[in-house]
Amino acid sequence: MSQEKLIQEAMDTLLDNEIRTQPMRTVIIKFTNVIEGKVERFRKTLLGKRVDYSGRSVNVVGPSVSSHQCGLPREIAIELFQPFVIYGLIRQHLASSIREKELIVWEILHGIMQGHPVLLKRSPTLHTLGIQAFQPVSSE
């Protein structure tokens, strides 16, 4: 047998053991059984998590904010972007600085906010324009 055919047969066995030309004596759980259904790996680990990175506030117009921007208070911004700030601090070997909220934390937060838009939802959401993306800017 050629090497390509052996690889293809191994992949077929991994995905669906029933289509193999010679059934195996040992029972192998099909890969498709692992990733489908309600108890699959993806739903269990990804879809079942709560959204911790959200905030609640009042949307108001500001004279210093453009129409594509939204002002975020620093305390809400640090909570929303905490994983990114921690990653930035770890890269600079300053991981203990986030609790003290030193100047470097605000500098990293400002850099992160430049590249990460936030979604604002206006209640009640009656149509698709009820949720829009904005570029966050620090309001303090």
Secondary structure per residue as TSV (DSSP state, phi and psi in degrees):
chain	resnum	aa	ss	phi	psi
A	1	M	-	360.0	143.2
A	2	S	-	-76.1	159.4
A	3	Q	H	-65.4	-36.7
A	4	E	H	-63.4	-40.1
A	5	K	H	-67.3	-38.5
A	6	L	H	-64.5	-41.5
A	7	I	H	-64.7	-43.2
A	8	Q	H	-63.0	-40.3
A	9	E	H	-67.1	-38.4
A	10	A	H	-64.6	-40.7
A	11	M	H	-66.1	-41.7
A	12	D	H	-61.1	-39.8
A	13	T	H	-66.0	-40.4
A	14	L	H	-64.0	-43.6
A	15	L	H	-78.6	-41.2
A	16	D	-	-151.6	104.0
A	17	N	G	-66.7	-20.4
A	18	E	G	-77.6	-18.2
A	19	I	G	-91.7	1.6
A	20	R	-	-67.7	141.8
A	21	T	S	-65.2	-41.0
A	22	Q	S	-116.0	108.5
A	23	P	-	-58.0	140.6
A	24	M	-	-79.1	150.9
A	25	R	S	-74.7	-35.6
A	26	T	S	-85.1	141.2
A	27	V	-	-83.9	124.4
A	28	I	-	-112.5	131.2
A	29	I	-	-71.8	127.9
A	30	K	-	-65.9	142.6
A	31	F	H	-61.7	-36.5
A	32	T	H	-65.4	-29.5
A	33	N	H	-69.6	-30.6
A	34	V	H	-71.8	-36.0
A	35	I	H	-100.1	4.5
A	36	E	S	-118.7	159.5
A	37	G	S	94.4	-179.9
A	38	K	T	-74.9	-25.7
A	39	V	T	-102.5	18.6
A	40	E	S	-66.2	168.2
A	41	R	H	-64.7	-42.3
A	42	F	H	-67.3	-46.1
A	43	R	I	-67.7	-37.6
A	44	K	I	-66.5	-40.2
A	45	T	I	-97.3	-31.6
A	46	L	I	-101.1	-47.7
A	47	L	I	-82.1	-18.0
A	48	G	T	-86.2	-0.2
A	49	K	-	-84.3	147.8
A	50	R	-	-81.8	154.9
A	51	V	-	-87.7	107.7
A	52	D	-	-90.5	-17.1
A	53	Y	S	-98.1	70.7
A	54	S	-	-143.3	160.5
A	55	G	-	-142.7	161.1
A	56	R	-	-126.3	128.2
A	57	S	-	-156.5	-179.7
A	58	V	-	-104.3	132.4
A	59	N	-	-86.2	120.7
A	60	V	-	-132.8	159.6
A	61	V	-	-82.9	141.4
A	62	G	-	-128.0	139.5
A	63	P	T	-69.4	-22.8
A	64	S	T	-96.7	5.1
A	65	V	S	-114.2	130.1
A	66	S	-	-70.3	171.2
A	67	S	T	-71.0	-18.3
A	68	H	T	-98.8	6.9
A	69	Q	E	-118.3	161.7
A	70	C	E	-138.9	142.5
A	71	G	E	-85.5	130.6
A	72	L	E	-117.3	127.6
A	73	P	-	-61.0	148.5
A	74	R	H	-57.0	-41.1
A	75	E	H	-66.5	-37.0
A	76	I	H	-70.6	-41.3
A	77	A	H	-62.7	-40.5
A	78	I	H	-67.2	-32.5
A	79	E	H	-72.1	-42.6
A	80	L	H	-64.9	-41.5
A	81	F	T	-104.2	20.1
A	82	Q	H	-55.7	-46.0
A	83	P	H	-61.7	-37.0
A	84	F	H	-70.4	-39.0
A	85	V	H	-66.0	-43.2
A	86	I	H	-61.8	-42.3
A	87	Y	H	-61.4	-42.1
A	88	G	H	-64.0	-38.6
A	89	L	H	-69.2	-38.2
A	90	I	H	-64.3	-40.4
A	91	R	H	-63.1	-29.2
A	92	Q	T	-98.6	8.9
A	93	H	T	58.9	41.2
A	94	L	-	-129.3	37.1
A	95	A	T	-61.8	-23.9
A	96	S	T	-81.5	-4.0
A	97	S	H	-77.9	-16.0
A	98	I	H	-68.5	-32.4
A	99	R	H	-71.7	-36.1
A	100	E	H	-78.9	-14.0
A	101	K	T	53.0	51.8
A	102	E	-	-69.6	172.2
A	103	L	H	-58.7	-35.6
A	104	I	H	-62.9	-32.3
A	105	V	H	-63.9	-43.8
A	106	W	H	-68.9	-33.9
A	107	E	H	-66.3	-44.5
A	108	I	H	-64.2	-42.7
A	109	L	H	-60.5	-42.5
A	110	H	H	-61.8	-42.1
A	111	G	H	-64.8	-38.3
A	112	I	H	-69.6	-39.5
A	113	M	H	-64.7	-23.3
A	114	Q	H	-64.5	-35.7
A	115	G	H	-106.5	5.6
A	116	H	-	-128.4	101.3
A	117	P	-	-69.6	157.3
A	118	V	E	-114.9	152.4
A	119	L	E	-98.9	128.7
A	120	L	E	-112.4	133.2
A	121	K	E	-113.3	129.1
A	122	R	-	-103.0	119.3
A	123	S	S	-89.9	142.6
A	124	P	S	-78.7	143.3
A	125	T	-	-83.0	103.2
A	126	L	-	-99.7	-18.6
A	127	H	S	-151.6	-178.4
A	128	T	G	-67.3	-21.4
A	129	L	G	-81.8	4.0
A	130	G	G	-71.7	-21.1
A	131	I	E	-121.4	122.8
A	132	Q	E	-136.3	154.4
A	133	A	E	-95.2	139.4
A	134	F	E	-134.5	154.8
A	135	Q	E	-86.3	118.0
A	136	P	E	-76.4	143.4
A	137	V	E	-131.2	149.0
A	138	S	E	-71.9	132.1
A	139	S	-	-99.5	5.2
A	140	E	-	-124.5	360.0
